[in-house]
Amino acid sequence: MSSSDRVVLALGGAGTVGSGIVKALLDKGFKVAVISRDRSRLERLRSFVSPTTRDNLTTIVGNVGSEEGAEEAKQALLKAVGKVTDVVSSLGFSWWRGGPPHTQSLKDLHWVIETLLFSTFVSWKVFFPLVRDDCNCTYTFITGGAGEKLLMPGTGFLTVGAASALAFCQALREEYPEVPCKLNEVKINTGVDAPERTTPGYLNNLDLGEAVATLVEARNSSHSVFTVSSPADLKTALLERNL
Ligand SMILES: NC(=O)c1ccc[n+]([C@@H]2O[C@H](COP(=O)([O-])OP(=O)(O)OC[C@H]3O[C@@H](n4cnc5c(N)ncnc54)[C@H](OP(=O)(O)O)[C@@H]3O)[C@@H](O)[C@H]2O)c1
C-alpha cells in the first residue's frame, strides 16, 4: 500500500504539533483528515500546508471530547474519505500554568483532564476499531514528558493531565499486546513551536512533523515509545530507527 492509498486521521491536527505532522504527511503523499472544533483553525491549517497537497486534505468541524461528538465526527469522516488507515493523536493544549493546586478549582482540573485524557480516550475508543485488525495500519499517540515531573512552579495540573495521558498509552500497550495495528507513542520532553518562535532546545513543529510522518510511513515498530528530548533526538530516536 503506497502513501497515496493511505488516509491518516490527524486528531489535534489543527494544533501546533499536529499541523507540522499534517503538513509532512501531505508532503509524503498521504491523504489526511483533520477534525477540529474551530472552523477558523481549520482554515489556517489549509493555508499552512503546501499548496500542491491541499486537495488531499479533508477538514471536518467536530468535537471528539464526547462519545456522541466523536461518533458524529466518525460518520462525517467516513462519508468524506471512505476509510482510515492511520491515526495520529496529538490532542490537548500547548501550555498550562494556572498556579499551584491549592489555588485551583475542581473545574480547572476537570478541564485539564478533559482536554488531555478524556478526548484521547474517547477518540481512541471510536476510531481505533477502524485500524485495529490490520498490520498495515498505525495508531500513534503524541504525549509529553510534563507528565513525569513538574516543569516549573504553577504547572501542577499540567503534570497531572500529561501523566494521565502517559498512563493511558501504557495501559493500551499492555492491555493489547497482540493487536495487529502498529501502536506507538512519541513522548516529547521539550517544548514545540513554529520555527519562527522556537527558542534553543525547543523542537520546531516542521522537523517534528517530518520525523513523525517517517514513523507512520515506515510501519516498522509497534508498542514502542520514542522519547524525544532535543532536536538531535528527532534523528536518533525516530528517523534512524525508522528509515
Ligand atoms: N506544544 C508543546 O510544547 C508540546 C510539548 C510536548 C508535548 N506536547 C504534546 O502535544 C499535544 C498537543 O500540543 P499542541 O501544542 O499541538 O496543542 P494545541 O496547539 O493546543 O493543539 C491541540 C489540539 O487538540 C485539539 N483538541 C483538544 N480537544 C479536542 C476535542 N475535544 N475535539 C477536537 N479537537 C480537540 C485542539 O483542537 P481545536 O482546534 O478544536 O481547539 C487542538 O487543535 C499536547 O497535549 C502534548 O501531549 C506538546
The ligand as an ORCA input file, in Angstrom:
! r2SCAN-3c Opt
* xyz 0 1
  N       3.389     22.258     22.382
  C       4.319     21.723     23.140
  O       5.261     22.422     23.578
  C       4.281     20.239     23.485
  C       5.379     19.691     24.149
  C       5.363     18.350     24.486
  C       4.261     17.579     24.168
  N       3.193     18.128     23.530
  C       2.057     17.251     23.254
  O       1.349     17.649     22.107
  C      -0.038     17.836     22.428
  C      -0.597     18.952     21.574
  O       0.086     20.145     21.831
  P      -0.113     21.403     20.882
  O       0.945     22.371     21.234
  O      -0.269     20.995     19.475
  O      -1.514     21.964     21.440
  P      -2.585     22.826     20.622
  O      -1.910     23.731     19.655
  O      -3.491     23.442     21.628
  O      -3.364     21.721     19.789
  C      -4.144     20.754     20.427
  C      -5.245     20.335     19.508
  O      -6.087     19.412     20.225
  C      -7.383     19.608     19.757
  N      -8.438     19.165     20.685
  C      -8.429     19.181     22.038
  N      -9.614     18.725     22.492
  C     -10.369     18.422     21.396
  C     -11.677     17.926     21.212
  N     -12.460     17.652     22.253
  N     -12.142     17.734     19.940
  C     -11.371     18.041     18.866
  N     -10.100     18.521     18.988
  C      -9.624     18.717     20.235
  C      -7.486     21.114     19.568
  O      -8.462     21.282     18.583
  P      -9.328     22.606     18.375
  O      -8.788     23.063     17.091
  O     -10.699     22.069     18.344
  O      -9.060     23.515     19.542
  C      -6.110     21.498     19.067
  O      -6.071     21.593     17.646
  C      -0.040     18.135     23.930
  O      -1.256     17.810     24.529
  C       1.085     17.255     24.428
  O       0.603     15.951     24.617
  C       3.181     19.446     23.179
*
